[in-house]
Amino acid sequence: MPDRRGPAGRKGVSMELGLGNKRALVTASSKGIGRACALELAREGADVVICARGVETLERARDEIAGETGGKVVAVQCDLTFGSQIEELLERTDTELGGLDVLVTNAGGPPSGHFMDFDDEAWMKAVSLNLMSVVRLNRLAVALMRRAGSGSIVNLTSISVKEPIRGLVLSNSIRAGVVGLSKTLANELGPEGIRVNVVCPGYTATGRMTDLMTARAERENRSYEEIAAGFYESVPLGRFAEPVDIARMVAFLSSEAAGYVNGVTVQVDGGAVRGLL
């Protein structure tokens, strides 16, 4: 396949969404869905800050994304459960990129298990990782976007906010709060030109999905293969998503091509969610 260049001469296949020269931050982006989102935004011409806890994996992702796209990619170590580190992350983003136009919040999921498996400490850890990190990131990003006069926020959650998933009580409960937050912010910030949307990945081929299927197999005393087959059968398209499937939706919602899309919660799930909304 011939090499195509997107905006600003970037390497790779581009959807040409008009993200050239935009400034983006993608969290938990050294691997999996977060990395795919950062790569897709860089392909579209955005300068990107990525972050993660592990330095080695983070720096490798930075080098690979920059090498593949030819764009500016900045790596910042950050643990999203610490408010002070999130503040440092946004300060570094402002310094390195000169502002912020696109925020994509992403974080690893909480442990799987049933309601009686978790004490208060487990709940508070999950709240810190999957709700409070989003609150803090959105708050600090809005201050930078107001300075720019516009912006786009995409908060990544899970299809569990549309249809609770058995054995994921923490995710089912806490991620729903992100949807409530996002819809509220869409209403509050829309008049300022700041759009807020939610993307709900379905069953995606990542290490997280492998871990969840392994945990369910152990809890239910069934084989991993049997559990995996059940997940596949639940998806009308007959396969798991690849991270890039999620990333393309994120890039679209981040762009002016979706300039009138605000306050939506959209799943990218191959049709797995059976509900009408």
Backbone as a ProteinNet text record, in pm:
[ID]
protein_1_A
[PRIMARY]
MPDRRGPAGRKGVSMELGLGNKRALVTASSKGIGRACALELAREGADVVICARGVETLERARDEIAGETGGKVVAVQCDLTFGSQIEELLERTDTELGGLDVLVTNAGGPPSGHFMDFDDEAWMKAVSLNLMSVVRLNRLAVALMRRAGSGSIVNLTSISVKEPIRGLVLSNSIRAGVVGLSKTLANELGPEGIRVNVVCPGYTATGRMTDLMTARAERENRSYEEIAAGFYESVPLGRFAEPVDIARMVAFLSSEAAGYVNGVTVQVDGGAVRGLL
[TERTIARY]
85.2	0	88	63.4	146.6	130.8	237.2	233.8	146.5	45.2	-37.4	1.7	-2.7	29	-93	-120.2	-235	-198.3	-271.1	-245.1	-102.6	-49.8	84.6	190.7	163.5	261.9	282.2	188.6	205.6	198	276.7	276.2	153.7	114.4	7.3	-123.8	-219.3	-349.7	-431.4	-477.4	-551.1	-694.6	-787.7	-925.8	-947.3	-841.2	-844.1	-957	-948.3	-1052.1	-1025.8	-915.3	-887.9	-829.8	-755.2	-693.8	-550	-505.5	-370.7	-348.6	-236.7	-197.3	-281.3	-371.9	-443.1	-350.8	-380.9	-299.2	-383.1	-333.5	-414.2	-339.9	-418.7	-369.3	-452.3	-385	-451.3	-390.4	-473.5	-420.9	-420.1	-338.6	-321.1	-298.5	-195.1	-180.9	-52	7.2	127.9	96.1	-29.5	-67.5	-219.5	-266.8	-409.8	-485.9	-606.4	-694.3	-635.7	-576	-517.8	-407.9	-320.5	-213.4	-270.8	-372.3	-434.8	-495.7	-557.1	-615.1	-507.3	-397.6	-288.1	-230.2	-213.8	-160.4	-253.8	-383.6	-480	-482.5	-478.4	-476.2	-348.3	-236.4	-109.5	-113.1	-173.2	-187.2	-267.2	-365.2	-450.8	-386.1	-265.3	-191.2	-178.9	-237.5	-231.1	-96.3	-53.3	56.9	-3.5	66	3.4	93.6	32.9	96.4	35.4	120.9	74.8	125.8	57.6	101.4	69.2	142.4	120.8	206.8	189.6	271.1	408.9	415.4	541.9	625.6	746.2	830	876.2	921.4	978.3	875.5	757.1	652.4	606.5	599.8	556.8	654.6	781.5	880.4	886.3	866	861.5	742.8	627.7	509.9	534.5	595.9	627.1	712.6	817.9	909.2	840.9	757.5	689.9	587.2	508.5	406.7	472.8	576.3	647.2	712.3	770.7	834.6	737	620	519.8	451.4	435.3	357.7	442.8	562.2	644.5	599.4	508.8	453.5	524	483.7	537.1	460.2	531.7	471.5	554	488.2	554.5	505.5	597.8	563.3	582.1	478.6	483.5	438.8	523.9	485.3	378.5	272.7	163.7	81.7	52.3	-41.9	-171.9	-275.3	-400.5	-477.9	-433.5	-500.8	-451.3	-352.7	-298.1	-330.4	-407.3	-444.5	-325	-221.2	-102.9	-32.8	-30.8	33.4	-48.6	-180.5	-264.7	-240	-225.9	-196	-63.8	35.9	166	154.6	71.2	50.6	-7.5	-107.7	-169.1	-74.4	3.9	102.2	206.9	250.6	350	289.1	164.5	96.8	92.1	56.7	49.7	186.5	288.8	424.6	473.4	452.1	505.5	427.3	294.8	210.7	158.4	170.7	122	-27.8	-90.2	-234.5	-291.7	-424.6	-490.6	-621.4	-639.1	-761.3	-843.7	-775.9	-843	-796.1	-891.2	-861.4	-932.1	-857.9	-915.5	-879.8	-980.4	-953.8	-972.4	-876.4	-874.9	-801.5	-842.6	-774.6	-804.5	-718.1	-743.5	-867.7	-930.3	-1053.2	-1026.8	-1127.1	-1114.1	-1122.7	-1091.2	-1095.3	-1235.4	-1240.8	-1369.8	-1409.3	-1538.7	-1588.3	-1732.1	-1789.9	-1928.8	-1935.9	-2055.5	-2075.1	-2011.6	-2033.2	-1984.1	-1834.3	-1768.2	-1623.8	-1543.4	-1607.2	-1529.9	-1565.9	-1461	-1481	-1473.4	-1482.6	-1481.4	-1353.6	-1241.2	-1113.7	-1112.5	-1163.5	-1167.9	-1256.5	-1370.3	-1459.4	-1391.3	-1322.8	-1259.6	-1145.5	-1072.2	-967.3	-1026.7	-1138	-1202.9	-1258.2	-1315.8	-1366.2	-1252	-1139.5	-1024.7	-974.1	-965.1	-910.4	-1008.2	-1133	-1225.4	-1327.7	-1337.5	-1425.4	-1348.9	-1277.9	-1210.5	-1100.4	-1034.9	-934.5	-999.6	-1119.7	-1191.8	-1235.8	-1286.3	-1325.3	-1206.7	-1093.4	-976	-923.7	-913.9	-864.9	-955.9	-1086.6	-1181.2	-1171.4	-1164.7	-1158.7	-1037.7	-922.2	-799.7	-795.2	-848.5	-850.2	-941.3	-1055.3	-1148.9	-1083.7	-1001.6	-933.5	-845.9	-776.5	-692.4	-777	-885.3	-971.1	-1043.5	-1080.3	-1143	-1046.9	-921.4	-820.9	-812.3	-829.4	-825.1	-956	-1065.3	-1194.6	-1277	-1225.3	-1300.1	-1223.4	-1285.2	-1216.6	-1309.7	-1250.2	-1326.3	-1273.8	-1366.3	-1332.3	-1404.4	-1330.5	-1389.2	-1349.8	-1448.9	-1424.7	-1455.4	-1355.1	-1372.3	-1426.7	-1530.6	-1584.7	-1590.5	-1709.5	-1727.5	-1873.3	-1902.1	-2041.6	-2117.6	-2046.4	-2114.7	-2204.9	-2183.8	-2272.7	-2404.2	-2406.5	-2527.9	-2600.1	-2522.1	-2576.6	-2480.3	-2514.2	-2422.6	-2370.6	-2241.9	-2175.8	-2160.5	-2200	-2193.1	-2049.7	-2035.4	-1904.4	-1820.6	-1880.7	-1806	-1879	-1911.9	-1993.1	-1924.9	-1793.4	-1724.7	-1733.7	-1702.8	-1709.5	-1852	-1947.6	-2087.4	-2134.7	-2092.2	-2140.7	-2067.5	-1936.2	-1855.8	-1846.9	-1835.8	-1826.6	-1955.1	-2067.8	-2193.1	-2184.9	-2108.7	-2089.7	-2019.9	-1932	-1862.6	-1961.1	-2061.2	-2162.4	-2244.3	-2284.1	-2357.8	-2276.3	-2149.9	-2060.5	-2049.9	-2028.5	-2005.4	-2127.2	-2245.4	-2367.2	-2388.2	-2358.7	-2370.6	-2274.2	-2150.4	-2050.2	-2084.5	-2141	-2180.6	-2281	-2373.4	-2474.2	-2412.9	-2323.2	-2264.2	-2164.6	-2086.3	-1973.8	-2001.9	-2111.5	-2145.3	-2148.6	-2209.1	-2212.7	-2074.3	-1972.7	-1836.8	-1758.9	-1825.5	-1757.1	-1676.6	-1702.1	-1632.3	-1731.3	-1703.6	-1790.9	-1740.7	-1834.7	-1799.6	-1882	-1815.8	-1881.5	-1818.2	-1887.9	-1841.4	-1835.2	-1726.9	-1713.9	-1705.5	-1786.8	-1794.9	-1739.1	-1614.8	-1562.5	-1636.8	-1662.1	-1714.1	-1599.6	-1622	-1519.5	-1405.2	-1289.1	-1176.9	-1055.1	-982.4	-866.8	-750	-754.8	-649.5	-615	-508.8	-472.4	-579.7	-649.9	-760.3	-868.2	-901.6	-1005	-959.1	-834.1	-780.1	-787.1	-752.5	-757.8	-900	-997.3	-1136	-1187.2	-1153.4	-1199.3	-1131.6	-1004.9	-933.9	-995.1	-1027.6	-1087.2	-1223.7	-1303.4	-1435.3	-1421.9	-1328.1	-1307.6	-1272.5	-1189.7	-1150.7	-1267.6	-1345.8	-1459.5	-1565.3	-1587	-1695.4	-1649.7	-1519.2	-1462.7	-1492.2	-1469.9	-1486.9	-1357.3	-1343.5	-1221.9	-1220	-1100.5	-1084.7	-1147.5	-1128.5	-1181.3	-1334	-1397.4	-1543	-1591.7	-1523.2	-1559.6	-1541.3	-1427.1	-1400.1	-1504.9	-1544.2	-1644.9	-1777.2	-1811.9	-1935.6	-1933.3	-1818.8	-1806.8	-1818.7	-1749.1	-1756.2	-1899.5	-1970.6	-2107.7	-2202.4	-2165.6	-2252.9	-2240.1	-2141.4	-2117.6	-2169.7	-2270.8	-2325.2	-2221.3	-2118.7	-2016	-1919.1	-1930.4	-1854.5	-1707	-1666.9	-1525.6	-1514.6	-1399.1	-1369.5	-1325.9	-1344.7	-1289.8	-1137.9	-1074.2	-933.5	-924.3	-817	-807	-827.9	-785.3	-802.1	-949.4	-1035.7	-1178.6	-1232.1	-1184.1	-1224.5	-1159.8	-1032.4	-955.9	-1014.2	-1067.2	-1123.8	-1247.3	-1328.7	-1444.5	-1399.5	-1298.9	-1246.5	-1192.9	-1117.1	-1061.4	-1172.4	-1274.5	-1388.4	-1454.6	-1486.2	-1553.7	-1464.8	-1334.9	-1241	-1229.6	-1278.5	-1254.4	-1372.4	-1346.7	-1453.1	-1552.7	-1516.1	-1612.5	-1731.9	-1710.6	-1818.2	-1852.8	-1840.3	-1855.8	-1992.5	-2094.9	-2228.5	-2269.4	-2173.7	-2199.8	-2154	-2248.2	-2216.8	-2309.9	-2252.3	-2332.9	-2380	-2316.2	-2359.4	-2275.9	-2335.6	-2265.3	-2281	-2175	-2182.4	-2095.9	-2153.4	-2076.2	-2014.8	-1894.3	-1826.8	-1807.8	-1907.6	-1917.1	-1959.2	-1965.6	-2005.3	-2149.3	-2229.5	-2369	-2397	-2298	-2312.9	-2423.1	-2437.1	-2542.3	-2677.2	-2771.3	-2899.2	-3005.7	-2978.2	-3077.3	-3098.7	-3207.8	-3239.5	-3163.9	-3119.7	-3052	-2908.1
-120.2	0	124.3	219.9	340.5	421.3	491.4	574.5	697	715	834.5	926.1	1051.7	1148.2	1230.9	1242.4	1319.7	1465.6	1538.2	1680	1705.4	1818.6	1860.9	1759.3	1682.3	1587.9	1466	1436.5	1323.7	1192.3	1096.1	964.6	886.1	787.6	697.1	731.1	641.3	659.8	756.7	864.4	967.5	972.7	1001.5	1026.5	1172	1254	1394.3	1469.4	1469.9	1527.9	1673	1727.6	1867.2	1887.1	1790.1	1802	1852.9	1892.3	1945.8	2064.4	2061.9	2169.5	2175.4	2080.2	2073.8	2015.9	2048.5	2004.9	1910.3	1787.7	1683.4	1617.9	1578.1	1498.2	1371.4	1257.7	1128	1057.8	1020	958.3	806.5	744.7	598.5	550.3	604.2	590.8	523	441.6	369.9	238.6	193.8	68	63.8	-38.4	-62.2	49.9	75.1	174.2	314.6	349.1	481.4	508.9	411.7	427.1	442	362.1	369.9	507.4	565.3	699.6	803.2	794.6	889.2	876.8	755.1	732.3	789.2	766.1	813.8	966.2	1031.3	1177	1231	1164.7	1206.7	1188.4	1079.2	1058.3	1170.7	1222.3	1328.4	1465.8	1471.9	1596.9	1665.5	1608.3	1672	1648.1	1744.9	1723.6	1659.7	1560.2	1476.9	1461.2	1475.2	1435.9	1303.1	1206.8	1077.8	1060.4	976.1	953.3	810.9	765.1	633.8	626.4	520.3	504.4	447.6	351.4	283.9	359.9	399.6	484.5	412.5	290.3	218.9	200.6	152.8	132.3	265.2	367.6	500.7	558.6	551.4	608	530.6	399.4	321.1	361.9	382.8	427.2	563.3	653.3	786.3	775	696	682.6	617.3	517.4	447.1	536.6	611.7	699	812.3	871.7	978.2	925.5	805.9	747.9	714.3	668.1	628.7	748	857.2	971.7	1092.5	1102.2	1221	1340.6	1317.9	1428.2	1448.5	1553.4	1581.9	1500.2	1419.2	1335.7	1353.7	1393.3	1417.7	1314.8	1252.8	1151.2	1207.3	1190.7	1239.3	1126.3	1088.8	986.3	1042.7	964.8	1014.4	898.2	901	809.6	886.3	845.3	920.5	916.1	837.5	835.3	946.5	1023.1	1132.3	1266.1	1347.6	1477.7	1565.3	1559.3	1642.9	1605.9	1477.1	1435.1	1475.5	1475.8	1523.9	1673	1749.6	1892.1	1912.1	1833.5	1842.6	1803.2	1704	1660.1	1772.7	1841.4	1950.8	2069.1	2096.1	2203.5	2172.5	2048.6	2007.6	2013.3	1973.6	1981.9	2125.2	2216.5	2357.8	2409.5	2368.8	2413.9	2359.5	2230.5	2164.2	2198.2	2210.2	2230.2	2372.7	2450.6	2588.1	2600.5	2501.3	2501.8	2363.7	2355.3	2225.9	2244.1	2162.2	2163.8	2036.6	1925.3	1795.2	1720.6	1673.6	1586.4	1453.9	1345.3	1210.5	1144.3	1121.6	1058	908.5	837.1	692.1	643.4	529.6	471.5	322.9	247.3	104.8	80.3	-33.9	-64.4	-120.1	-112.3	-169.5	-321.4	-388.5	-536	-589	-709.2	-775.5	-843.5	-872	-937.5	-898	-961.6	-935.1	-842	-792.1	-687.7	-720.6	-840.1	-875.2	-904.2	-896.8	-919.8	-797.5	-678.3	-555.4	-477	-431.1	-347.9	-200	-112.2	31.3	75.4	17	57	27.4	-88.5	-123.8	-26.5	10.5	105.5	241.5	287.7	419	420.5	310.1	302.2	312.4	243	246.9	385.6	449.9	585.9	680	666.5	752	734.9	609.6	582.4	616.6	578.9	583.6	696.3	767.8	884.5	1011.8	1012.1	1134.4	1175.5	1080.4	1117.6	1195.3	1153.5	1221.8	1360.2	1369.9	1500.2	1596.4	1551.5	1638.9	1675.6	1578.6	1605.5	1703.8	1681.7	1771	1912.2	1923.7	2056.1	2135.9	2072.9	2141.9	2166.8	2073	2092	2207.1	2219	2325.9	2463.2	2479.1	2607.5	2642	2543.2	2567.1	2589.1	2513.9	2528	2662.1	2711.1	2843	2949.7	2934.1	3028.5	3025.2	2902.7	2887.3	2926.8	2927.3	2965.7	2851.3	2729.1	2611.7	2486.5	2370.8	2247.2	2127.9	2010.6	1886	1791.4	1736.9	1637	1508.1	1399.1	1266.4	1182.3	1142	1058.3	912.9	827.5	685.6	612.7	533.4	453.3	307.1	250.1	108.9	88.5	-17	-49.3	-87.1	-102.3	-130.9	-16.5	105.2	216.1	206.4	125.7	104.3	-23.9	-123.8	-253.7	-317.2	-319.2	-372.8	-511.6	-532.5	-658.3	-742.3	-866.9	-956.7	-966.2	-951.9	-964.2	-838.3	-725.8	-599.5	-490.3	-519	-424.9	-289.5	-287.4	-159.7	-76	-137	-66.2	-23.6	-115.3	-84.4	38.9	50	157.3	288.9	282.8	405.1	471.2	392.9	452.5	525.2	481.6	552.8	697.6	722.8	859.9	947.3	888.4	964.3	1012.5	929.2	969.5	1086.5	1079.3	1190.3	1318.7	1307.6	1423.1	1481.1	1394	1439.1	1509.7	1454.4	1517	1653.7	1663.8	1791.6	1894.4	1851.6	1943.2	1984.7	1892	1926.3	2040.7	2035.6	2141.6	2272.2	2261.2	2381.2	2449.1	2369.1	2423.8	2445.3	2387.3	2404.9	2550.1	2639.8	2780.6	2843.6	2779.9	2832.2	2766.2	2679.9	2613.3	2491.7	2440.9	2321.1	2205.5	2104.6	1988.9	1875.7	1800.7	1687.9	1566.6	1458.9	1336.2	1215.2	1103.6	979.5	869.4	794.2	676	553.2	452.9	330.3	213.5	175.3	59.4	-67.9	-152.1	-284.5	-379.3	-507.4	-607.2	-588.2	-549.8	-508.5	-596.9	-627.2	-717.1	-646.3	-643.5	-583	-676.8	-644.4	-723.2	-720.9	-609.4	-598.5	-702.9	-721.3	-818.9	-960.4	-988.6	-1119.6	-1144.2	-1043.5	-1056	-1080.8	-1009.2	-1026	-1166	-1216.9	-1350.8	-1457	-1435.6	-1529	-1531.8	-1413.5	-1405.3	-1472.2	-1452.3	-1515.8	-1667.4	-1714.7	-1859.7	-1920.9	-1851.3	-1901.9	-1898.3	-1789.2	-1778.5	-1883.8	-1911.2	-2001	-2142.9	-2168.4	-2301.1	-2353.4	-2267.4	-2302.9	-2274.3	-2326.5	-2304.2	-2163.2	-2113.1	-1981.6	-1982	-2091.1	-2101.1	-2092.1	-2152.3	-2148.4	-2006.3	-1940	-1801.9	-1712.3	-1727.3	-1644.9	-1667.3	-1792.4	-1823.2	-1754.6	-1748.2	-1681.6	-1533.9	-1469.6	-1327.9	-1306.1	-1388.6	-1374.4	-1388.3	-1484.9	-1510.4	-1396.3	-1317	-1207	-1084.6	-1085.6	-970.9	-1003.5	-933.1	-962.4	-963.8	-879.3	-879.1	-996.1	-1071.6	-1195	-1178.9	-1065.6	-1046.9	-940.9	-938.1	-829.4	-707.1	-589.9	-469	-472.7	-407.9	-375.1	-233.8	-201.3	-66.3	45.7	24.9	128.2	154.6	55.2	76.9	182.9	178.9	278.1	412.3	407.5	529.9	613.7	549.8	625.8	704.4	645.3	719.4	836.2	812.7	919.2	1034.5	1001.1	1105.6	1184.7	1114.9	1183.7	1280.4	1234	1319.7	1435.4	1418.4	1523.8	1632.9	1606.6	1693.7	1784	1880.6	1970	1898.7	1781.3	1701.8	1664.4	1661.2	1634.9	1760.3	1874.5	2001.9	2027.3	1952.1	1969.6	1848.7	1766	1648.6	1681.9	1687.9	1728.6	1655.4	1600	1536.2	1395.6	1329.9	1195.2	1090.5	974.9	858.3	747.6	719.7	628.4	505	388.6	266.9	224.6	169.5	110.5	-35.5	-118	-250	-361.7	-333	-436.9	-481.1	-403	-436.4	-517.8	-527.9	-613.6	-565.1	-432.2	-379.6	-397.2	-459.8	-492.7	-384	-283.8	-180.6	-88.9	-14.6	77.8	208.1	246.3	374.9	354.2
0	0	0	-86.8	-89.4	37.7	72.2	192.7	169.1	254.5	248.3	362	335.7	440.1	471.6	600.1	643.7	659.4	742.6	763	810	770.2	810.1	768.5	662.1	611.9	697.9	788.6	877.8	801.6	846.2	785	829.2	749.3	786.7	718.5	734.1	673.2	757.7	697.5	769.8	721.8	815.3	778	737.5	749	711.1	781.4	912.1	995.9	1034	986.9	1019.5	1157.7	1206.2	1338.7	1332.9	1214.9	1202.4	1294.4	1365.7	1457.9	1585	1605.9	1732.8	1839.8	1965	2078.7	2163.9	2180.6	2243.6	2359.8	2458.8	2570.4	2578.2	2579.9	2593.9	2714.6	2810.5	2932.5	2920.8	3008.3	3008.6	2866.5	2802.4	2657.4	2612.8	2699.1	2657.9	2587.5	2598.5	2533.5	2517.4	2447.8	2435.6	2367.8	2416.3	2354.9	2364.2	2477.5	2492.8	2392.1	2372.3	2273.8	2133.5	2101.8	1969.9	1946.4	2050.8	2038.2	2013	2086.5	2067.7	1926.8	1880.6	1746.2	1640.3	1656.6	1556.6	1551.8	1667.3	1670.2	1607.1	1633.6	1573.2	1421.5	1375.6	1230.9	1166.1	1240.7	1187.5	1196.5	1251.1	1252.2	1385.7	1490.9	1623	1689.7	1768.6	1861.9	1986.8	2042.5	2145.1	2267.1	2384.1	2510.5	2552.3	2584.9	2635	2777.1	2854.4	2991.4	3034.1	3133.8	3193.8	3318.2	3396.4	3517	3485.3	3392.8	3363.3	3262.3	3301.7	3217.2	3091.2	3104.4	2989.1	2877.9	2913.2	2813.5	2755.1	2839.3	2795.7	2694.2	2722.1	2631.8	2500.5	2507.5	2384.4	2297.8	2362.2	2287.5	2223.2	2296.9	2242	2116.4	2125.6	2012.3	1893.3	1919.3	1810.5	1741.9	1820.5	1761.5	1683.4	1741.1	1670.7	1543.7	1552.2	1435.1	1324.8	1361.6	1262.5	1198.7	1273.9	1223.1	1187.1	1243.2	1221	1301.7	1396.7	1474.7	1607.5	1677.3	1810.3	1912.6	1988.5	2092.4	2219.2	2326.2	2454.6	2555.3	2625.6	2725.8	2865.7	2949	3087	3179.2	3272.3	3368.8	3462.4	3485.3	3569.6	3622.1	3751.2	3814.4	3834.1	3764.2	3762.4	3893.3	3989.1	4118.1	4211.1	4165.9	4246.7	4182	4253.4	4200	4168.8	4251.6	4229.7	4100.1	4067.2	3943.4	3821.2	3834.3	3724.7	3702.1	3809.7	3795.9	3722.5	3758	3691.2	3544.4	3515	3377.2	3292.3	3342.6	3266.2	3252.8	3356.8	3348	3241.9	3238.9	3138.7	2997.8	2984.6	2855.5	2805.9	2894.5	2857.9	2816.2	2890.3	2859.8	2726.3	2704.5	2585.7	2459.2	2470.7	2352.4	2338.9	2445.1	2439.6	2453.6	2516.1	2535.7	2510.8	2504.1	2486.9	2410.5	2307.8	2228.2	2244.1	2272.4	2279.2	2403.6	2482.4	2595.7	2575.6	2589.4	2586.8	2719.6	2804.2	2932.7	2921.3	2972.9	2967.3	3091.3	3143.2	3259.2	3262.5	3324.2	3339.9	3423.7	3402.1	3474.4	3612.8	3701.1	3836.2	3830.9	3940.4	3941.5	3915.3	3860.4	3843.1	3973.9	3988.1	4108.3	4135.4	4236.1	4272.4	4393	4421.5	4521.4	4655.6	4707.2	4839.7	4843.3	4728.9	4723	4764.6	4768.8	4781.5	4907	4977.8	5095.7	5055.5	5154.7	5127.1	5056.8	5097	5036.7	4887.6	4848.1	4705.8	4628.2	4688.7	4623.4	4607.3	4710.2	4703.4	4601.5	4590.1	4488.9	4349.1	4327.9	4197.3	4167.2	4267.9	4249.2	4212.2	4279.8	4253.5	4110.8	4065.4	3933	3821.3	3837.2	3723.4	3726.1	3837.1	3840.3	3873.8	3986.4	4027.3	3930.2	3865.6	3765.3	3651.7	3612.3	3504.8	3550.5	3672	3726.9	3723.7	3773.4	3782.1	3643.9	3554.7	3420	3346.7	3356.2	3288.9	3345.6	3477.5	3540.8	3491.2	3492.4	3452.7	3302.6	3224.8	3079.6	3040	3107	3073.5	3089.4	3191.9	3211.3	3091.2	3035.8	2918.6	2793.8	2779.9	2661.9	2661.5	2777.6	2785	2734.4	2763.2	2715.3	2563.2	2506.5	2361.2	2294.3	2371.9	2317.4	2263.4	2272.4	2226.1	2269.3	2246.4	2279.1	2268.4	2274.4	2270	2376.6	2455.9	2557.1	2521.5	2518.9	2500.3	2620.5	2698.9	2815.4	2779	2791	2761.3	2883.7	2863.1	2972.6	2929.5	2919.7	2885.5	2848.3	2773.1	2744.8	2871.9	2983.3	3109.7	3152.8	3097.9	3131.8	3054.9	2951.3	2872.9	2917.1	2950.9	2990.4	3089.7	3219.2	3319.8	3282.9	3308.1	3274.2	3400.2	3392.1	3507.2	3559.8	3690.9	3753.9	3750.1	3710.9	3705	3783.3	3908	3985.1	4002.5	4019.9	4036.5	3908.7	3797.5	3670	3637.3	3656.2	3626.9	3703.1	3827.7	3914.9	3892.4	3890	3893.2	3757.2	3651.8	3518.6	3480	3535.3	3507.4	3554.3	3660.6	3708.2	3606.2	3526	3421.5	3315.5	3286.3	3188.6	3242.5	3369	3429.2	3430	3464.3	3462.4	3322	3224.8	3086.6	3029.8	3054.6	3003.2	3068.1	3195.5	3265.7	3207.9	3185.8	3131.2	2988.7	2910.6	2773.8	2775.1	2869.7	2880.9	2931.2	3028.2	3087.3	2993.8	2922.4	2847.3	2699.9	2650.7	2510.7	2465.7	2544.6	2503.4	2487.6	2546.7	2535.3	2422.2	2345.6	2235.3	2276.9	2397.2	2445	2444.1	2362.7	2350	2440	2497.4	2584.2	2542.5	2506.9	2464.2	2532.5	2525.8	2589	2483.4	2483.6	2398.8	2488.5	2455.8	2534.4	2453.5	2475.6	2404.1	2442.8	2343.7	2370.9	2401.6	2380.9	2407.6	2307.8	2359.8	2276.1	2303.3	2198.9	2208.2	2276.8	2408.4	2489.6	2604.9	2675.7	2792.4	2899.3	2910.7	3007.6	2978.8	2851.7	2815.9	2848.7	2822.6	2856.3	3006.1	3084.9	3230.8	3280.1	3222.6	3265.2	3233.6	3116	3079.5	3165.2	3196.9	3283.5	3422.7	3476.8	3610	3613.1	3508.8	3505.8	3496	3416.9	3404.6	3540	3616.6	3748.4	3845.6	3845.1	3936.8	3907.8	3780.8	3742.2	3715.1	3737.9	3717.9	3577.3	3480.4	3339.9	3265.8	3145.4	3069.4	3010.1	2990.4	2927.7	2789.2	2714.6	2578.6	2577.7	2677.1	2685.6	2713.6	2803.9	2835.9	2713.9	2646	2528.1	2420.2	2399.6	2298.2	2329.7	2458	2497.6	2465.9	2487.8	2455.3	2304.4	2227	2081.7	2031.6	2085.6	2041	2075.5	2174.5	2215.8	2125.6	2035.2	1947	1807	1757.4	1625.6	1513.3	1521.9	1418.5	1431.6	1540.7	1553.9	1583	1635.4	1670.4	1778.3	1844.4	1935.9	1854.5	1912.8	1851.6	1860.5	1766.2	1777.5	1835.5	1907.5	1964.1	1862.5	1739.2	1637.6	1607.8	1624.5	1603.6	1699.9	1822.6	1921.8	1890	1852.9	1829.5	1716.7	1614.6	1503	1545.6	1631.4	1682.7	1769.3	1851.9	1937.3	1852.5	1747.2	1661.4	1593.2	1547.3	1483.3	1580.6	1701	1797.6	1842.2	1832.8	1871.4	1766.5	1647.5	1533.4	1502.2	1415.4	1370.5	1280.6	1229.2	1153.2	1240	1372.3	1468.3	1546.7	1480.6	1549.1	1609.5	1566.2	1623.1	1706.8	1741.8	1826	1966.9	2058.7	2195.5	2292.2	2397.6	2501.3	2468	2370.5	2334.3	2407.6	2427	2480.9	2377.8	2305.7	2192	2217.3	2196	2211.8	2077.9	2085.7	1970.1	2006.8	1972.4	2033.8	1939.5	1809.6	1716.4	1731.5	1805.9	1826.9	1950.8	2042	2161	2254.9	2269.3	2356.4	2285.7	2354.7	2292.3	2309.1	2392.7	2419.2	2300.7	2301.6	2193.1	2203.9	2323.2	2342.9	2384.6
[MASK]
+++++++++++++++++++++++++++++++++++++++++++++++++++++++++++++++++++++++++++++++++++++++++++++++++++++++++++++++++++++++++++++++++++++++++++++++++++++++++++++++++++++++++++++++++++++++++++++++++++++++++++++++++++++++++++++++++++++++++++++++++++++++++++++++++++++++++++++++++++++

